[in-house]
Amino acid sequence: MEYLNMSVAVETGRGKPECRRGKNIENVQKNVPPVRKMEEESPENTDSLSASAEARGFLSSIESRDLQRCVFADSLVTLSDSGGELGEFTVTVQTSSHEHEPCFVVHANSHGFIDDIPCGTSITAYVSTTLEILEQTHHEYVKLQDHPLEKKCHMVRRGDEMVINKVIAEGEEVTTQTLTFPLSSLEGFVSEASNILIMRILAQRRTVPENMVFLSFDTDSRITTCTYDELGEQKQQVGSETVDVFGIQRTVESNVDVPATWHCYFLPDGHLASRVQIGSPVIMKLTQLPAELEEDEKEAKPAFEKKHLLWEEDMQMYSKFLDRKEELKASHASYVRHLPELKALLADFLQFLLLRKPEDIFSFAAEYFAPFSSQMDAGCSSVEMRKKEESQNLDALTQSQ
């Protein structure tokens, strides 16, 4: 199953994207494979495929602390080979539970435009603390004009089996397929969601063990192998800063096509800095450094449910509200009574405003009250100011008549 590649909106096999930059819609439609009705199938014999001892040892070495350090979000920009922005790529990992079992929920999403065609893919999955897949939903779409294509794949663990339901909608034609795998055949299996956690742990450890071979699925949901190799460290420009990044290569074999290979580079804290599929015309890059992760996780504070305050129904609080309301009204009225010039000033301003009827009231008010400041500085009393304003208002009234 393809993992969120903006350059590969629809795939029939690894390494053969059908919606690349530079290809037109007609070519995409011609290359879409014919769909057919498929019943429930059993997997092919995969006894010869198995995860390596090094891969199984790596999984057993993962501690709760390692997984907790993977709980954060990544946000990258998808760029074309010419540097144009095509879309965005986001990955979040959070703690959760699935049917009362503690786990991690992983959500990865990539969407944008290729040749002005909206396309995207998303993954939402529940992964156990041993990186086993509990449930995963994988959705891909390409909104071609008059010929939309959509793929959905749902994977769920049921008892001692893994059940996969696939739905492909091509225009108005819909094809469904169901596959069932015994869990005993999936020891050392890595889903696309589990891969995100593995990559972050490897990046934080800054090393990739030799002969890291896991089981995985190809694009047709056939069991195959995937390997991880170390690419070493290099420099990368992120925004205005140059940072050290650690590279990991992931290769997924295919039973019917060429292998698919990704090069991913990570910051020391596990944040993804760049990601590209070999042969793809697009690259995903980090444009702004994220906040540094704390070395030691702080002790979680107890969470208390926030309750909505209905103070109107509380007799004591409503009584205090009414008392305070009357207190403020009395205070305001007392202030106005002790300053008769305030009432006169506001009355003069309102009268002048109604005579002129300006469109911009704020500018008019600023011009009206501006002389008060300069006249006070010149020693003009408030009484003289009022007489002068009344005279101006009377002149304006006479002119209007």
C-alpha positions in Angstrom: 0.0 0.0 0.0 1.5 3.3 -1.1 2.3 5.7 1.7 1.2 9.3 1.0 3.1 10.2 -2.1 1.8 13.3 -3.8 3.5 12.3 -7.1 1.8 9.0 -7.1 -1.9 9.7 -7.0 -3.0 6.4 -8.4 -0.8 3.3 -8.6 -1.2 -0.2 -10.1 2.3 -1.2 -8.9 5.3 0.1 -7.1 7.3 2.5 -9.1 4.7 3.1 -11.8 2.8 6.3 -11.0 -0.1 7.0 -13.2 -0.6 10.7 -12.4 2.8 12.5 -12.6 3.6 16.0 -13.5 3.7 16.4 -17.2 1.1 13.7 -18.0 -2.3 14.7 -19.1 -5.7 13.5 -18.0 -6.3 11.3 -21.0 -3.1 9.3 -20.4 -4.1 8.8 -16.8 -7.5 7.5 -17.8 -6.0 5.1 -20.3 -3.6 3.6 -17.8 -6.3 2.9 -15.1 -6.5 -0.9 -14.9 -9.9 -2.5 -15.6 -11.8 -3.3 -12.4 -13.4 -6.6 -11.8 -15.5 -8.2 -9.1 -13.5 -10.1 -6.6 -14.8 -12.4 -3.8 -13.1 -13.2 -0.5 -9.7 -14.5 -1.1 -7.0 -16.2 1.0 -3.4 -15.1 0.9 -0.8 -16.9 -1.2 1.7 -19.1 0.4 4.2 -16.9 2.1 6.1 -19.4 4.2 9.4 -18.4 2.6 9.0 -14.8 3.8 9.8 -13.8 7.3 11.2 -10.9 9.3 14.8 -11.1 10.2 16.1 -11.8 13.7 17.6 -8.3 13.8 14.1 -6.8 13.0 12.4 -8.8 15.6 15.1 -7.9 18.1 14.6 -4.2 17.3 10.9 -4.5 18.0 11.5 -6.2 21.4 14.0 -3.4 22.3 11.4 -0.7 22.1 10.4 0.6 25.5 7.4 2.8 26.5 9.8 5.8 26.8 10.8 5.4 23.2 7.2 5.4 22.0 6.2 8.4 24.2 9.0 10.4 22.5 7.2 9.8 19.2 4.1 11.6 20.2 4.2 14.8 18.2 3.2 16.3 14.9 5.1 16.9 11.7 4.1 19.4 9.0 5.9 19.6 5.6 5.4 21.3 2.3 5.2 19.3 -0.9 7.3 20.8 -3.6 7.8 20.1 -7.3 11.2 19.5 -8.9 11.1 23.2 -10.0 10.4 24.4 -6.4 6.7 25.1 -6.9 4.4 24.4 -3.9 2.0 21.5 -4.7 0.4 20.8 -1.3 1.1 19.8 2.3 2.0 16.7 4.2 1.2 16.2 7.9 1.7 13.4 10.4 0.4 13.3 14.0 0.9 10.6 16.6 -1.2 10.7 19.8 -1.8 8.3 22.7 -5.3 6.7 22.6 -7.1 3.4 23.3 -8.7 0.9 21.0 -11.4 -1.3 22.5 -10.0 -0.6 26.0 -6.4 -1.4 24.9 -3.8 1.3 25.3 -2.4 2.3 21.9 -1.3 5.1 19.6 -3.4 6.7 17.0 -1.5 7.7 13.9 -2.9 10.1 11.3 -1.0 10.9 8.1 -2.4 13.1 5.4 -1.1 14.4 2.0 -3.1 16.5 -0.4 -2.6 19.0 -3.1 -2.7 19.4 -6.9 -0.7 17.8 -9.7 -1.3 19.3 -13.2 -4.3 21.1 -11.6 -5.8 17.8 -10.6 -6.8 17.5 -6.9 -5.4 14.3 -5.4 -4.4 13.1 -2.0 -4.1 10.2 0.4 -4.6 9.7 4.1 -4.0 7.1 6.7 -5.7 6.8 10.1 -4.6 3.8 12.3 -4.5 2.4 15.8 -1.2 0.9 16.6 -0.5 -1.2 19.8 2.4 -0.6 22.1 4.2 -3.5 20.4 3.7 -1.8 17.0 1.1 -4.3 15.9 -1.7 -2.9 13.8 -5.1 -2.9 15.5 -7.1 -1.1 12.8 -6.1 1.0 9.8 -7.9 3.0 7.1 -6.1 4.0 4.0 -7.9 6.4 1.5 -6.6 7.6 -1.9 -8.4 9.8 -4.4 -7.9 11.6 -7.7 -10.6 13.9 -8.8 -10.3 13.6 -12.6 -12.9 15.5 -14.5 -15.8 13.1 -15.5 -13.6 10.2 -14.3 -12.9 10.3 -10.5 -11.0 7.5 -9.0 -11.1 6.5 -5.3 -9.4 3.7 -3.3 -10.2 2.7 0.2 -8.6 0.0 2.2 -9.7 -1.0 5.7 -7.6 -3.3 7.8 -8.7 -4.6 11.2 -7.6 -7.3 13.6 -10.4 -9.8 14.4 -9.5 -12.6 16.8 -6.5 -14.5 15.4 -6.9 -13.0 11.9 -6.3 -9.8 10.0 -9.1 -8.9 7.7 -8.7 -6.4 4.8 -11.6 -4.9 2.9 -10.7 -3.0 -0.3 -13.1 -0.8 -2.3 -12.1 0.8 -5.6 -14.5 3.3 -7.2 -13.7 4.2 -10.8 -16.4 6.6 -12.1 -19.6 4.8 -11.4 -18.1 1.3 -11.2 -17.2 0.0 -7.8 -15.1 -3.1 -7.0 -14.8 -4.7 -3.6 -12.3 -7.3 -2.4 -11.8 -9.0 1.0 -8.6 -10.7 2.1 -7.9 -12.6 5.3 -4.5 -13.3 6.9 -3.8 -15.4 10.0 -1.9 -13.4 12.6 0.6 -16.2 12.8 1.8 -15.3 9.3 2.3 -11.7 10.2 5.0 -11.9 12.8 7.3 -9.0 12.2 4.8 -7.2 10.0 5.0 -3.4 9.7 2.1 -1.4 8.5 2.4 2.1 7.0 1.4 3.6 10.4 3.8 1.4 12.3 6.5 2.5 9.9 6.1 6.1 11.1 6.9 5.1 14.7 9.8 2.9 13.6 11.3 5.7 11.6 11.1 8.2 14.5 12.7 5.7 16.9 15.5 5.0 14.5 16.1 8.7 13.9 16.2 9.4 17.7 18.7 6.6 18.2 20.8 7.8 15.2 21.5 4.3 14.1 19.9 1.6 12.0 20.8 -2.0 12.8 22.1 -4.3 10.0 19.8 -6.6 8.2 16.6 -4.8 9.3 14.0 -6.8 7.2 10.3 -6.7 8.1 7.2 -8.1 6.5 4.9 -5.6 4.8 2.2 -5.3 2.1 2.7 -4.3 -1.5 0.1 -2.2 -3.4 -2.0 -5.3 -4.1 -2.0 -6.3 -0.4 0.3 -9.2 -1.0 2.8 -10.0 1.7 6.3 -8.9 0.9 9.4 -7.6 2.7 10.6 -4.1 3.5 14.1 -3.2 4.6 15.7 -0.2 6.5 19.2 1.0 5.8 21.2 3.9 7.2 22.0 6.8 4.9 24.2 8.7 7.4 24.2 12.3 8.4 24.2 15.4 6.3 23.3 19.1 6.4 19.9 20.5 5.3 18.6 24.0 5.1 15.4 24.6 7.1 14.2 28.1 6.8 17.1 30.4 7.5 19.1 27.8 9.5 21.3 24.9 8.5 20.8 21.8 10.6 22.2 18.2 10.9 19.8 15.5 9.7 20.0 11.7 9.8 19.0 9.7 6.8 17.1 6.4 6.6 16.3 4.5 3.4 13.2 2.3 3.3 12.6 -0.2 0.5 9.4 -2.2 -0.1 9.7 -5.1 -2.4 7.0 -6.0 -4.9 5.8 -9.3 -6.2 4.9 -7.9 -9.6 6.9 -4.7 -10.0 10.1 -2.9 -9.1 10.8 -2.1 -5.5 9.7 1.3 -4.1 12.4 3.2 -2.2 12.1 6.3 0.0 14.8 8.5 1.5 13.8 10.2 4.7 15.9 12.6 6.7 15.2 13.5 10.4 16.1 16.0 13.0 17.8 14.7 16.2 14.4 14.7 18.0 12.8 12.6 15.4 11.0 15.3 13.4 10.8 14.6 9.7 13.0 17.1 7.7 12.5 15.8 4.2 11.0 12.8 2.4 11.3 11.7 -1.3 10.5 8.6 -3.2 13.2 7.6 -5.6 12.1 8.4 -9.1 9.4 10.9 -8.0 9.3 14.5 -9.3 8.2 15.9 -5.9 9.8 16.2 -2.5 8.4 16.9 0.9 10.4 19.4 3.0 10.3 21.0 6.4 10.2 24.8 6.1 10.3 25.8 9.8 12.0 24.2 12.7 9.6 22.8 15.3 9.8 23.5 19.0 12.4 21.3 20.7 11.0 18.3 22.5 11.8 18.0 26.1 14.3 15.3 27.1 12.3 14.1 30.0 8.5 13.8 29.9 6.8 15.9 32.5 4.5 14.1 34.8 1.0 14.3 33.4 -1.2 16.6 35.4 -4.6 15.4 36.4 -7.3 16.5 34.0 -10.6 17.8 35.3 -13.6 18.0 33.1 -14.7 21.5 32.4 -18.3 22.2 33.3 -20.4 24.9 31.8 -21.4 27.5 34.3 -25.1 28.3 34.3 -25.0 31.2 36.6 -28.5 32.4 35.7 -29.9 29.3 37.4 -27.8 29.8 40.5 -29.9 31.9 42.9 -26.9 33.2 44.9 -24.8 34.1 41.8 -27.8 35.7 40.0 -28.6 37.8 43.2 -25.0 39.0 43.2 -25.3 39.9 39.5 -28.4 42.0 40.1 -26.8 43.8 43.1 -23.6 44.6 41.1 -25.7 45.8 38.2 -27.7 48.3 40.4 -24.4 49.4 42.0 -22.9 50.3 38.7 -26.0 52.0 37.5 -26.1 54.2 40.6 -22.4 55.0 40.3 -22.7 56.0 36.7 -25.7 58.2 37.3 -24.0 59.9 40.3 -20.9 60.6 38.1 -23.1 62.3 35.4 -25.0 64.3 38.0 -21.8 65.7 39.5 -20.5 66.7 36.0 -23.2 68.7 34.3 -20.7 69.8 31.6 -20.5 66.2 30.4 -24.1 66.1 29.6 -23.9 69.5 27.8 -20.8 68.4 25.9 -22.4 65.2 24.7 -25.6 67.0 23.7 -23.6 69.6 21.7 -21.7 66.9 19.9 -24.8 64.9 19.1 -26.6 68.0 17.8 -23.6 68.9 15.6 -23.4 65.3 14.4 -27.0 65.3 13.3 -26.7 68.6 11.5 -23.6 67.5 9.5 -24.5 63.7 9.1 -21.0 62.7 8.2 -20.2 59.3 6.6 -17.1 58.7 8.7 -18.3 59.3 12.3 -14.9 58.4 13.8 -13.0 61.0 11.8 -15.7 63.6 12.5 -15.5 63.0 16.2 -11.7 63.3 16.1 -11.9 66.6 14.4 -14.7 67.8 16.7 -12.9 67.1 19.9 -9.4 68.1 18.7 -9.7 71.9 19.5 -10.6 71.0 23.2 -7.0 69.8 23.8 -5.3 72.8 22.3 -7.7 75.3 24.0 -7.1 73.8 27.4 -3.4 74.0 26.9 -3.8 77.7 26.1 -5.6 78.3 29.4 -9.2 78.4 28.0 -11.7 77.5 30.6 -14.4 74.9 30.1 -17.1 77.5 30.2 -15.4 79.6 27.5 -14.9 76.4 25.4 -18.6 75.6 25.7 -19.7 79.1 24.7 -17.4 79.0 21.6 -18.8 75.6 20.6 -22.4 76.8 21.0 -21.6 79.7 18.8 -20.2 77.4 16.1 -23.2 75.2 16.3 -25.6 78.2 16.0 -23.7 79.4 12.9 -23.9 76.0 11.4 -27.7 75.8 12.1 -28.2 79.2 10.5 -26.3 78.2 7.4 -28.3 75.0 6.9 -31.5 77.0 7.0 
